[in-house]
Every structure is written in C-alpha cells, then in structure tokens.
Amino acid sequence: MMKQATDYMNAVRLLSGRGEVPTSERGKRRESQIIKVATEQFLKLGYGDTSLDTISKLAGGSKTTLYRFFPSKADLFQSVVSSIVANRQDIDLDPTADIFSSLSEFGCRRLEVVFAKQHWSLLKLIHAEKDRFPRIAEAYYQLGPVYSRTLLTEYLSELHESERLRIKNPEQSANFFTSMLMHEWYLKYLYTNDRFPSKDEMRQHSDFVATNFLDIHKFG
C-alpha cells in the first residue's frame, strides 16, 4: 500500500501546476473561487476558448491575484484537473469483510465517479487536449484507472493468500473485473448520446459483475 500511496501523491503533484500557494484564509477562498469558476469555463468551453480575463471577471477580484496563483492558463488547467480527480472517496477494501459486498460497493463507487457529469466532461476534455498536455493525460491515467486497479489488485492478492478466493494472477483478475464493470458502458456513452445510468442501474450492474466474478474465482 505504501508504493500505491506514493505513486498517487506523485501523480497529484504532477497535475498541480502552481504559482504562489495562498496561506491566509482569504487567499484560500480566492483560490477556491478561481478554481470553481475555471472548472465551469474549461468544461463548458474547452481549453482553447477559455479566457483568463473572463475567469478573473466571473471570479471577482483582480487579475493580479489570479496570475499570482496561476501564472498561465496551462497552470490553472492543471490545477482544475487535479481538484476534480483528487476530490473523490474510495472505499476501504477490507479482505476480512464480506467479499460480495466489498466488490459490489467498490464497483458501484467506480461507476458513480466515472459517469458523474463533471467527471465525464473532464474525460472528454483531457482526451481532446492530450497532445497539448501529455503529462496531464498521463497523470490522470495514474490517478484514475491505474490507482483503482492497484487497489483492487492488492485486495484480490490478499484474498488469494488467505484462501478466500482462487486467484492465480491478481492483476489479470483486477483487469477482468474492471472490464466487465466498465467496458460496455464506457463505449456506449462515449459514442452515443444516451442518458447516463441511474444509481439503481449502477447498483444492479455492479451486483451482477460481482456475482459473476465470484462464480469464476471461488474455491470448489
């Protein structure tokens, strides 16, 4: 778990393009407001059509403050991405707890994150800007898919060692679980304009994936 945590923090640092870091409460509130407005603008207009002047006007305060915190639009964009991907709650995969409940909850949480409107807009924006910002795309990949698969791989490895499941290759099994959970829906919503799944649909799908996964990997 230590290596996973270190890799995660390294990716967060890579995303956090910054100038001066505010220390006062007033400065922190100004920074938070700037990032909030910038997030709305980037996700609505894309990188190219977003203006720092507009962000400054909508956020209030002076342009001097904005440029002191974020010297360039690229720096602000990196901080917006960092604020979205770092602000999430992953469940604790306890290898001593009920396996079905743990896997189903883990899957449902991942679906809720990926198919949240803001996160999906961010995904499309990162994809559109990956040639301009390859480091951001790579850091997002580490913070999102790689981080989640690492948590699941370590959990499955512990289940195998305690002989609660039969898993010869935890990494491959984690990829298999993730593919069953995400692949069809990801492609569907990437290429169509269908509505996103409801929370009930996410729960049902996650239960289905967890059930089938356990049928394959249980002893006996």
C-alpha positions as CSV (number, residue, x, y, z in Angstrom):
1,M,0.0,0.0,0.0
2,M,2.9,2.4,0.6
3,K,4.0,2.2,-3.1
4,Q,0.5,2.8,-4.3
5,A,0.1,5.8,-2.0
6,T,3.5,7.2,-3.1
7,D,2.6,6.8,-6.8
8,Y,-0.8,8.5,-6.2
9,M,0.8,11.6,-4.5
10,N,3.4,11.8,-7.2
11,A,0.6,12.0,-9.8
12,V,-1.2,14.6,-7.8
13,R,2.0,16.7,-7.7
14,L,2.5,16.3,-11.4
15,L,-1.0,17.7,-12.0
16,S,-0.7,20.6,-9.7
17,G,0.6,23.4,-11.8
18,R,1.0,26.3,-9.5
19,G,2.4,29.7,-8.7
20,E,2.1,31.1,-5.2
21,V,0.3,29.0,-2.7
22,P,-2.0,31.1,-0.5
23,T,-1.6,30.8,3.2
24,S,-4.3,33.1,4.5
25,E,-8.0,32.1,4.8
26,R,-8.9,35.0,2.4
27,G,-6.3,33.8,-0.1
28,K,-7.5,30.2,0.1
29,R,-11.1,31.4,-0.5
30,R,-10.0,33.4,-3.5
31,E,-8.1,30.4,-4.9
32,S,-11.1,28.1,-4.4
33,Q,-13.4,30.6,-6.2
34,I,-11.0,30.9,-9.1
35,I,-10.7,27.1,-9.5
36,K,-14.5,26.8,-9.2
37,V,-15.1,29.3,-12.0
38,A,-12.3,28.0,-14.1
39,T,-13.7,24.4,-13.8
40,E,-17.0,25.6,-15.2
41,Q,-15.4,27.5,-18.0
42,F,-13.0,24.8,-19.1
43,L,-15.7,22.1,-19.1
44,K,-18.2,24.3,-20.9
45,L,-15.9,25.9,-23.5
46,G,-12.8,23.7,-23.7
47,Y,-9.3,24.8,-23.2
48,G,-8.8,26.9,-26.3
49,D,-11.9,29.1,-25.9
50,T,-11.5,29.7,-22.2
51,S,-10.1,33.1,-21.3
52,L,-8.3,34.0,-18.1
53,D,-9.7,37.5,-18.4
54,T,-13.2,36.1,-18.3
55,I,-12.4,33.8,-15.4
56,S,-11.0,36.8,-13.5
57,K,-14.2,38.8,-14.1
58,L,-16.5,36.0,-13.1
59,A,-14.5,35.0,-10.0
60,G,-14.2,38.6,-8.8
61,G,-11.0,40.2,-7.5
62,S,-8.1,41.3,-9.6
63,K,-6.2,39.7,-12.4
64,T,-3.0,40.3,-10.4
65,T,-4.3,37.8,-7.8
66,L,-5.2,35.2,-10.5
67,Y,-1.8,35.4,-12.1
68,R,0.0,35.3,-8.8
69,F,-1.7,32.0,-8.0
70,F,-1.7,30.7,-11.6
71,P,0.9,32.2,-13.9
72,S,-0.6,30.8,-17.0
73,K,-3.7,29.2,-18.4
74,A,-1.9,25.8,-18.5
75,D,-1.1,26.1,-14.8
76,L,-4.7,26.8,-14.0
77,F,-5.9,24.0,-16.2
78,Q,-3.6,21.5,-14.4
79,S,-5.0,22.7,-11.0
80,V,-8.6,22.2,-12.2
81,V,-7.9,18.7,-13.3
82,S,-6.1,18.0,-10.0
83,S,-9.0,19.4,-8.0
84,I,-11.5,17.1,-9.7
85,V,-9.6,13.8,-9.7
86,A,-8.2,14.2,-6.2
87,N,-11.7,15.0,-4.7
88,R,-13.1,11.5,-4.5
89,Q,-13.8,8.9,-1.9
90,D,-12.7,5.3,-2.4
91,I,-14.0,2.6,-0.2
92,D,-11.7,0.6,2.1
93,L,-11.4,-2.9,0.6
94,D,-11.2,-5.0,3.8
95,P,-10.0,-8.5,3.0
96,T,-11.7,-9.8,6.1
97,A,-15.2,-8.4,5.3
98,D,-17.9,-9.9,3.1
99,I,-16.4,-10.2,-0.4
100,F,-19.6,-9.8,-2.4
101,S,-20.5,-6.6,-0.6
102,S,-17.0,-5.2,-0.9
103,L,-16.7,-5.9,-4.6
104,S,-20.2,-4.6,-5.4
105,E,-19.6,-1.4,-3.4
106,F,-16.2,-0.9,-5.0
107,G,-17.8,-1.3,-8.5
108,C,-20.7,1.0,-7.7
109,R,-18.4,3.7,-6.4
110,R,-16.2,3.5,-9.5
111,L,-19.3,3.8,-11.8
112,E,-20.6,6.8,-9.8
113,V,-17.2,8.5,-10.3
114,V,-16.7,7.8,-14.0
115,F,-20.3,8.6,-15.0
116,A,-20.7,11.7,-13.0
117,K,-21.5,14.6,-15.4
118,Q,-18.5,16.7,-14.3
119,H,-16.0,13.8,-14.5
120,W,-17.3,12.7,-17.9
121,S,-16.8,16.2,-19.2
122,L,-13.3,16.2,-17.8
123,L,-12.5,12.9,-19.5
124,K,-13.6,14.3,-22.9
125,L,-11.6,17.5,-22.3
126,I,-8.4,15.6,-21.3
127,H,-8.8,13.4,-24.4
128,A,-9.2,16.5,-26.6
129,E,-6.1,18.1,-25.1
130,K,-3.8,15.1,-24.5
131,D,-1.5,16.1,-27.3
132,R,-1.1,19.6,-25.9
133,F,-0.8,18.3,-22.3
134,P,0.6,14.8,-22.4
135,R,1.7,15.0,-18.7
136,I,-1.8,15.8,-17.6
137,A,-3.2,12.9,-19.5
138,E,-0.6,10.5,-18.1
139,A,-1.1,11.8,-14.5
140,Y,-4.9,11.5,-14.8
141,Y,-4.4,7.9,-16.0
142,Q,-2.3,7.2,-13.0
143,L,-4.8,8.8,-10.6
144,G,-7.8,7.2,-12.2
145,P,-7.7,3.7,-13.9
146,V,-4.2,2.7,-12.6
147,Y,-4.9,3.8,-9.0
148,S,-8.2,1.9,-8.9
149,R,-6.8,-1.3,-10.4
150,T,-3.9,-1.2,-8.0
151,L,-6.3,-1.1,-5.0
152,L,-8.3,-4.0,-6.4
153,T,-5.2,-6.0,-7.3
154,E,-3.8,-5.7,-3.8
155,Y,-7.2,-6.6,-2.3
156,L,-7.5,-9.7,-4.6
157,S,-4.0,-10.8,-3.7
158,E,-4.8,-10.7,0.0
159,L,-8.0,-12.8,-0.7
160,H,-5.9,-15.4,-2.5
161,E,-3.3,-15.5,0.2
162,S,-5.9,-16.0,2.9
163,E,-7.6,-18.7,0.6
164,R,-10.9,-16.9,0.5
165,L,-10.8,-16.8,-3.4
166,R,-8.8,-18.7,-6.0
167,I,-6.9,-16.1,-7.9
168,K,-3.7,-17.1,-9.6
169,N,-3.0,-13.7,-11.2
170,P,-4.5,-10.8,-9.1
171,E,-3.5,-8.2,-11.7
172,Q,-5.3,-10.0,-14.5
173,S,-8.3,-10.7,-12.4
174,A,-8.5,-7.0,-11.4
175,N,-8.4,-6.1,-15.1
176,F,-11.1,-8.6,-15.8
177,F,-13.4,-7.2,-13.1
178,T,-12.8,-3.7,-14.3
179,S,-13.5,-4.7,-18.0
180,M,-16.8,-6.4,-17.0
181,L,-17.7,-3.3,-15.0
182,M,-16.8,-0.6,-17.4
183,H,-16.1,-1.6,-21.0
184,E,-19.6,-1.8,-22.5
185,W,-21.0,1.2,-20.7
186,Y,-17.9,3.3,-21.4
187,L,-18.1,2.7,-25.2
188,K,-21.8,3.2,-25.2
189,Y,-21.7,6.6,-23.6
190,L,-18.6,7.7,-25.4
191,Y,-20.2,7.2,-28.8
192,T,-23.9,7.8,-28.2
193,N,-26.0,10.5,-26.6
194,D,-27.9,8.1,-24.3
195,R,-28.6,9.2,-20.8
196,F,-26.2,8.1,-18.1
197,P,-27.2,5.1,-15.9
198,S,-29.2,5.8,-12.8
199,K,-27.8,4.9,-9.3
200,D,-30.2,1.9,-9.2
201,E,-28.9,0.7,-12.6
202,M,-25.3,1.2,-11.4
203,R,-26.1,-0.9,-8.3
204,Q,-27.7,-3.7,-10.3
205,H,-24.9,-3.8,-12.8
206,S,-22.2,-3.8,-10.0
207,D,-24.1,-6.6,-8.2
208,F,-24.2,-8.6,-11.5
209,V,-20.5,-8.2,-12.1
210,A,-19.5,-9.1,-8.5
211,T,-21.7,-12.2,-8.7
212,N,-20.2,-13.5,-11.9
213,F,-16.7,-12.6,-10.8
214,L,-17.1,-14.7,-7.6
215,D,-18.6,-17.6,-9.5
216,I,-15.4,-17.8,-11.5
217,H,-12.9,-17.3,-8.7
218,K,-14.5,-19.2,-5.8
219,F,-13.0,-22.4,-4.5
220,G,-14.7,-25.7,-5.2
